[in-house]
Amino acid sequence: MNFGRTEIFLITLLVTVFGAAQAQPQEPKITRYDGKISQQIVMKKDSPIYDHASGKRITYTAYDEMLRKNPGVYRTQPIFDKYGKASSFEIVKKSQLLIQSNGGVMQNSDLMPEVGEPLPPFVMTGLDGKEYSSENLKGKYVLLGFWVKFEKPLYTFASTKVISDFINENKKKGIDIVSLGTTLNTEDECLEAIPKRNCGFIPVPESYGFNQRYKISETPFFILLDKKGNIRAMAPHTEFSTISDQVLR
């Protein structure tokens, strides 16, 4: 599709998110969610655009020319910054977005962070009105939870109890953990959806862009950062023991 003659167009991200199909013995059961989330991102003529192959910024004219000369070859995708916002875009050959796995084709997950690596920086504003910066949080353990929405079937008492238990048990040992939960929900929706109980994390309204920034495709999903901001462990909900079994000091 040629977008060269339009000043503004919308990129719609369709993200399939999966809850866990089955829970482990003695762990809460989570209902599987096979939904698709539509998120519209606006790209303007003056939005920064980068060529994925070279990493260099290109002009809108050059970008438009690439699309016109190679119909169907390229895909335009947003780049999410440390605020979870699509502040720039890149043009990528569709063939670069796929990798071979066991004879099949799957989405390229090269940009998903790995255990032992530093997590790309973030700045999140919690439902409590406070700003949480990965830089300022160094020296503390940080548990990031990634949701789509704080509503059923994914957001339940069972799905949050494992978090609050983990945080409370470490708190008794004198270990402070800051836990933040991303979502598509607005502030008002968060206030309505969050029960008046200790859910174990601080909701971050309208922050689904962080799911995109860190290539999170399965929810609920969790990343535990050590005191240096490196990834200590990460896991989907039904494998939360990967995180809760960590001995923190």
N, C-alpha and C positions, 0 to 999 in steps of 0.2 A: 504494500500500500504506500502511495506517495504522499508524504506529509509536507512537501516543500512549499505548497501554495497556501498552507494554513499557518497562521501565526501561533496558534495554541492548539495542542492536541492532548488527549488523555491516554495515559498508559494504564491499562487495567491489569493488576496482578492477581492471578487466580492461584491461591495457595491451598493445596490439599493438606489438611492437618489430621493427624491420627492420634487418638488416645490409645491406651494399651488395650489389647484384646482380652488379656487375662492377667489377673494379679497373681503374685507369688503366694504360696501358702502363708497363712497368718498375716497377710497384708490386705489392706482394703481393696475391694474390687472396683475398678473404674470402667465405666461404659465406653465402648469404642465409638468414636465420632468420625464419620466419613463425610465431612462437610467441606465446602469450598468457600473461601473468604475472598470477596471482591474488594480490592482497595484501589481507588483511582488516584493516580499521581499526575499532576499538571506539569507539562514541559512547555516552556516559552522559548521564543527565538533567542533571548539573551541568556538562557540557562547554559552554564558551562557544559560542554560536551567533550568526551575523550574517546580516542580510538583505542579499544581494548588491546589490539595487537601491538601498538607502539607505546601506549601509555601516555601519549601526547595529546594535549588539548587541540581540538580542531574547530574551525569556524562553522557556523550554521550552514553557510554556502557549501563548504566541503562535505559536510554531513549529508545535506540534501542531495548533492551530486552522487555520493556513494549509494544512497537508496535508489535513486532514479536509474543508475547504470546497472545495478545489481538487484532487481526486484526479487524478494523472497529469500535473499541470501543472508541478510543481516537482521539482527534484533536489537531494539533500543531498550535498555534497562536502567533503572535509577540506581544511583549510588547513595547509600544512606550514611550520613555523617554521625558525629559523636552525640548529637542531640536526637538521633533516630529520625531525622528528616531527609527527604530526597532533595539534596542541595545541588546535585549535578547528575549527569547521565553519561552513559557510555554506549557505543555502538559495537556490537560483537557479532562475529560470524556464528551462525546457528550451529555449525559443525563443531565450534569450540565449546559449546555449552553441554555437549554430550560426551560421555566416556563409556568404554566397554567394560562390562562386569559380568563374569561367568557366561559369556556368550550373548548377554543381553545389553540393552542400552539404558543408562540411567542418567539423571541429572548430575552435572559436575559439582562435586562438593568441595572443591579445592579451597574455597574461601571459608569453610567452616573451621573455627578454631579447634586446636587439639590440646590434650592434656600436656602440661609442661610449658606451653607457650603463654606469653602475655596476652591478655584479652585486649583487643583494640579498645581505645578509651570510650567512655560514655559519660554523659551528663543527663541525669533523669530528675524530673520534678515529681515528688511523691504526692499522694492524696493529702498528706499532712502539710503541704505547702513548702516543704523544704527541698533544697536542691542537693542532689547526691552525685558527686563527681568521683570517677574512678581514681583520679589523682589524689583527691583529698581523703579518700577512704583507705589509702595505703596505710598499713599498720594494723588493719582490722581484717577479719575474714568477711567475705561478702558472698551471699548466696543469691543468685539471680534466678527467678522463676519466670518462665515464658508461657503465657496463656494466649488464647485468642480472645475469649470473653469470660468474665467472671460469672458465668451462668451454667446451669446444668446443660448437658450431662458431664462436662469436664470439671466444672467448679462445684465441688461438693465438700461436705464435712470431711469425708475420708481423704479427699485429695489434698486438703490443707493440714490435716492432723499430723501427717508424717513430717511436715515442715515445722510446725510449732513444737512437736515433741523433740525434734533434733535441736532446735534453737534453745528450748528450755533446759534440756539435759546438759548442754554445753554451758549455758548461763549459770547453772548450779556449780559448775567447775570453775567459774570465774572467767569464762571465755565469751567475749562479745561477738555476735554475728549480726551484720546488717543484711537484711533480706528484702529484696525489691521484686515486685511482680508486674510484668508488662501485660498490656491488654489493648484491644481496640476500643474498649468502653470509654465513654466520656466521664467527667468527674461526677455528674449527677447519677449516671448509670452505675458507677462504682459504689456510690453511697447507698444506692438502692439494692445492689446485688450483694454487697459484703454484709454478712450477718454481724450482729453486735457480739462478737466473740473474738478471742485471739486467734486469728487465722495464720499467724506466723510470719507475715510479710507486709510490707508497705506497698499498697497498690500504686501503680504509675499510670494514670489515665492517658489515653490516646498515644500509646507508646509502642504500637505494633511494629513500627519501623525498626525497632531493635531486633525483632525476630528476623526481619529481612537482613539487617546488618550482619548478624551472626549466623545466617543460613540455618535457622531453626525450622525444621519442617514437621516435627512431631511434638505435640503438646498434650499435657503439661511436660515441660522439659526444664532441667535445672543445671546450672553451672556454679560450682564452688570455687571461689578465688582465694588464694593464700594471701598473706599479709603484704606480699610484694606485687600483687595484682596479676599473678600467674594462675593459670587454670590448674587447680588441685584435683578436681574430679568433675565429671558431668554425666548425666543420665536422664532417661525418661522416668516418669513417675513410678512405674512398676519395678524399676531397677534402682529406686532411691537408696537402697541399702549400700550401693556403691559410694554414695555420699555420706550417709548416716554412719557407716562403719569407719569413717575416717577418724583417726585419733588426733585431735587438735590440741595444740599447746600454745 
